[in-house]
Amino acid sequence: MSHDTDKTRSEPQRRQILKGAAAVLASGMFPAIHAQEKITLRYLGTAVNQDKTIAEKFEADTGIKIQYVAVTTDEVAKRAITAPNSFDLIDTEYFSLKKIIPTGNLLGIDSRRIKNADKITPLFTQGTVAGKVVGDQGTAPKKVMYLEKPDSRKFASAPTPFMTLIPTVYNADTLGIRPDLIKRPISSWAELLNPEFKGKAAILNIPSIGIMDAAMVVEAMGLYKYPDKGNMSKAEIDLTIKTLIEAKKAGQFRALWKDFNESVNLMASGEVVIQSMWSPAVTAVRTKGIACNFQPLKEGYRAWAAGFGLPKTLSGRKLDGAYEFINWFLDGWAGAYLNRQGYYSAVLDTAKAKMEAYEWAYWMEGKPAAKDIKNPTGEVLAKAGSVRDGGSYEQRMGSIACWNAVMDENEYMVRKWNEFVAA
């Protein structure tokens, strides 16, 4: 049968459909139907992951609106525990799951509804990078990745179809340094407390993360080896805090910073030459044309990871919309956007497809930049010929020593940390 006869046969049908649509428009029913279709998803998380460009691109692609609800890391967990109906999508760190999952407030995400679930990096599902097992002290995602069933309050010990969170962004953190002011190689966490940098060092003042940076230092100095830096005993907390207090009293710290911008300003001004730092903060200093390294250290990195979760109160079209957002997020555009900021994305293949070959080579393969490297807003981050700190994805993520965590002795730890801040 020729293709033409098909076309003529369907022509009356097509006219019928158009006539029907015209009648709907004339009756004024259409706007009501359209209004009903518009979904808004309330996205709870910290401001650092809530990017206006991502929300705009998602709405342009799907017609679904994202309404950002920006709160602090602690507040994200608090709302998940006390007000699960106040959001439709949560972006939270894996370490907070030990507090949230026992409440039963998160829905196990059905990975069969996630198109790229099987392509999520094995760092999360198996704790490996390029087949090599990485450090899992603290809350390694693989320990809290799966639930026994969709409404379970317990983590599954082996993979199941029900995931707690679908990873969004993750990275491995280390010390930031000003190489132009230090003028010698830095290769160990122990340097943070080296008296040579007295009055020019800074540490992160978020207790659960700062204490792990401190533990990396204590171990590097050869003072003590922790069975699990992410879950210390009271005696281990005491030892760690005592070390910090001694350094503080000796004038080691110029500042204890809490805010991203504060860390950027301390480094850019040269008041601080070595400190706890986050990769995008190093990038921000460099964008000002100031030398700043995200320094690989022989003891390895402290890693962190965040992911999307769904509240158990979600149902119907909002639930479908949330799954649509997660699928869209893993589809490559958002992954490429995050990779260009120095983060890592959950599904590497799809992000690679949305990046230029020279960008991928720089960000992910540790190769010298073939052209100037720009951030998503077009500012130059790295000149042609430069190499990313920490090298390739495999080098950096393969060198994880521990993961951000919430300790069993968290309340005691925070109390002791506050003694350090007040000392």
N, C-alpha and C positions, 0 to 999 in steps of 0.2 A: 504494500500500500504506500502511495507516495505521501511525502511529508505535507504537501499542499492540501490534500483532502482532509488530513487531520486538522489543519488550521481552519478550514471552512466549517468542519463539523463542530469545532469548539467555539466558533464565532457567535452563534445565537446564545450559547451558555454565557459567554463573556458579557454580551449585551445585557443579559438577564441580571447578572451579578452587578454590573455598573448601575442598572436601573434601580436595583434594590438598595445600593449604596446611596444613590441620589435621594431616594425616598427617606432613608434614615437621616441624611443631612437636613432635608427639608423639614423633617419632624422635630429637629432640635434635639434628638436623642443622642447624637454623636458625642457632644462634649461630656455628657454624663458618663458614657461608657469610657471615654478617654480619661476622665478624672479618676475613675475607679481603678484604671490600670496603673496610675502613677504611684510607685512605691517609694517611700523614704526609709532608709535604713539608718538607725541611730548607732553610730560607730564609737564605742567607748575605748579610749586608750590614752597614751601620753602624747603630748603635742609633737614630739620628735618624729613619730611615725605617721602623723596625720597631715598628709601633703595635699594641698589644694589642687595641684595639677593632676594628681591621681584621681581624686574625686570627680573633677571636671571631665577627664578622659573617659572614666567609667560611665558617667551619665550620658556623654555624647555617644558612646558605643551601645548602651543598653536602655537608656531612658530612665534608669533607676537612680534616685538621688541619694547622696551620702550626707548625713548630718553628723558632723564631728562633735563628740563630747570629750573635751580634753581635760584630763585630771592627772594627778601625780601617780607614780608607780604604785605606791601603797594604797591610794584611793581606788585604783582600778580593781585591785584584789578585794578591797572592802566592799565595793558596790556589787561585785560578783557574788559575794557571800551574803550580803544583806538585802540587795535590791535587784534580783535577776530580771525583773520585768522593766528595768529602767533603760535597757539597751537591746539592740537586735543582733549586734555583732561585737565581740570583745577582742581586743588586740592586747595580749598580756604576755608576760615572760613565763617561760617554762617553770622557773623556780617557784612561781606563785601557785602552781597547780596542787602542791602538797597541802595548801590551805583551802583551795577552792573545791577540788574534786570530792572530798568527804562530805560536803554539804549537799551533793546531788544536784547542784544548780546548773551544771553544764551538761549539754546533750552530747553523747558520743557521736562524732561526725561520721556519717556513713561513707566510708572511702569509695564505695561502689558508685556514689554520685559525684565523685571527684575525678574528672577526666584524666588528669595527670598524676593521680595518686601513686602509681607505680614508678613514676619518674622522680619522686621526691628524693633528694640526696640521701644516700645511705648513712651519712653522718647522723641523721635523725633516727632512722629506722633501725640501723645496726650498730651505730657508733664507730663507723669506719670511714676512712678517706683513702681512696685508691687501694682498697683492700687491706689497709693497715689500721689496726685498732688504735684509737686515740684515748688520751686520759679521760677518765669519767668521774673524778672526784667532784663532789658537789652534785647539783641536779642536772646530770647529763640527760638531754631530751629522750634518749632511748629508754631511760628508766621510767619515764612518765608519759610515754607516747600513746599507749593503747589502754582501752577499757575492756573489761570482760564482756559487757553488753551495753546497749545504748544508754541505759539509765543507771549504770553502775557507779558506785561511790568508791570503787577500788581500782587500782591500776592492774592491768593484765601483765603477767610475767613474760608472755610471748606475744608476737604480733596477732592482732585480730582485725576484723573489718572496721572496728570502731576507734577512731582517733580522738584524742583529747583536744589537740590543736593542730591546725595545718600551718606549718612554718611560713613566716612572712620574711623577716630579716634576721640575720645573725652575723656575728663577727667574732674575732678573737682580739682581745685588748692587751696592750702592753704599755710600756712607759713612752711618753713623748719627750724628746730632747731638742735642745737648740745646738746643733752640731757646730755652728759658727762661733758660739760662745764657750763650748766645752773643749773643742779643739783636740779631742782624743777619742779613740774608739770606746763605746759603751757596750758591754755584752752581757751584763748580769743585773738581775733585780736588786742585788745587794747595793748597787750604786745609789739607790734612792736615799739610803741612810749614810752614805759616805760623807764624812766631815768636810771633805773638799768642797761640797756644795751647800755648806751651812748657810742658812738664810735664803737659799735660792732653790729649795725643793718644795714640792706641794703634793698633798695626797687628797684623794677623793673623800669627801665627807658624807657619804651615804653608807651607813654602818655595814649592811650586809655585803657590799661590794668592797668598801675600803678595807675591811678586815681581811679579805682574801688577797688583796694587793699586799697588805702587811705580812700575811703568811708566806707569800711568794718571797718577800724580802728576808724574813726570818730563816726560811729554809736555805735561801741562797747564801746567807751569811754563815751557814753551818751551825746555827744555834739549836735547831730542832727539826725533826722530820715528822710531819703530820700523817697519820693514817688516812685522814680525809679532811682537807682544808675547808671543805664545804659543810662539815658537821663536827665542830670541835667540842671537846669536853670543857668543863669549867676551868680546869687547870691549864688547858691549852689556850683558852681565851685570855686567862690571866697573864700567861707568858707573853702572848702577842701584844696585849695592851701595855704591859710593863715596858716592852722594847720601844713602843711608840712614844710613851710618856717620857722615857729617858732621852730620846732623840729630840722631842719637843722642848723639854727643859734646857737642852743644850743649844737650842736656837736653830735646829735643823730646818724647820718649816717656815717658809715665807707666808703660806696660806693653807687653809683646808677648804677646798672649793666644793660647792654644791651644784653650781649652775654651769651648763655648757659654755655660755658666753664668758663667764668668769675665767674658765680654764683657757679660753682663747686669748683673753686680754692679758692674763698673767704671762703667757708665753710670748705673745707678740711684743709686749713691752720690754721683755728681757729681764723682768723682775725675778722670773723663775726660769731655770735652765733645764730642770728635770722634774717630771711629775707624772702621776696617774693621768692617763689621757684617753680620749675616745677618737677613733679614726676620723670621723667627720670634723672634729675640732682641729686636728692636725691639718686637714685639708683647708679649713677656714683660715688658719695662720698662713699657710702657703699661698692662698689666693691673694693675701696682702703683699706677696713678694718677699716674705720672710722665711729663712731656712728653718725647717722643723721636720724632724724624723719621727715616724711611728716605729720605734726601735725594736727589731727582733732581738730576743734575749735567749741565752742558751738553755735557761730553765723552762722555756715555753710560755704559752699565752694563757690568759684567763678568758674563757669564752662565755658568750651569752647568746640567747636566742629568744625570739618572740614568735607568737603564732595567733591565728584567728580561732576563736571558739564561738559556740552558739549556745545561748541560754535555753534552758529546758522549756521556758515559757513560749518559745517561738513556734508558730505553726502556720499552715496555709500558705498564702502567697508571699508573706514576709519570709517564711522559711525558704521557699523556692528562690526568692530574691537574694537571700544570704548565700545560698549555694551558688547562685549565678555569679555573685561578686567573688567568691573564693575561686571558682573556676576561671573567671576573667583574670584574677590576680596572678594565677599560675600560668597564664597563657603566653607570657613573654614580654609584653609591653612594660608592665610594672616591674618585672624582674630586671630588665635592661636599665630602666630608670633608676632603680636602687643600686645596681652594680656601678653605675656611673657616679654614684655618691660615695663609693668605697665600702658599701655594705655587700653582703652576699645574698643571692636569692635562692628560693627553695628548689626550683626546677631549673637546672642549668641549661639544658638543651633549648628550651623555648626562649630563654633570655638571650642566648647566643644568636638565635635566628633574628633577633631584633636589634643586634648591635653590629657596628662596622667591624670588619676583621681586625683592623689595627687597634680598636678599642678593646676587643676581647683579648687580644694578644697582650696588651698592657695590663688590664685589670685582672685577668684570670690566669694567664700563662707566665706572668713575670718577665715578659720580653720587653726590650727597650721600645719606647713609643716611636712608631714610624712617623707620626705627626703630633702636633700639640694635642694634649688631652684636655677636653672641656667637661665641665659639670653640666647637669641638665639645663641650667639657665644660660649656658654659653660662655661662662668665665673659664679662662685657662687655668687648669690645676697643675699640669705638668708639661714641661717643654719637651719637644721632640728629642728623643735620645735618652730621656730619663727612665728609670726603672722603678716599679712600685716597691715601697718598703715591705719587707717580709716575703717578697717574691711571689710565686704562683699560689693559687688556691690550695694546691696539694701541699706546698711547703708550709703555708701559714696554718691552715685548718688541720694539717697533719701533725702540728706541733702543740696541740692543746694540752695543757697540764691539768686544768680544772675548769669547772663551770660555775657561774653565779648560782647561789643557793640560799635557802632559808634554813638556818640550823635548828635542831631540836631545842637547843639552849638559846634561842633567839632573844628572848626577853633579857636574860642575863647578859648576853653579848652587847645588846644596845645600851644597857645600864653602864657596863664597863667602857664602852666606846664614848659615852657622854662624859665619863671621868677623864678620858684622854682629851676630849675637846675642851673641857674646862681647866685642864692642868696648866 
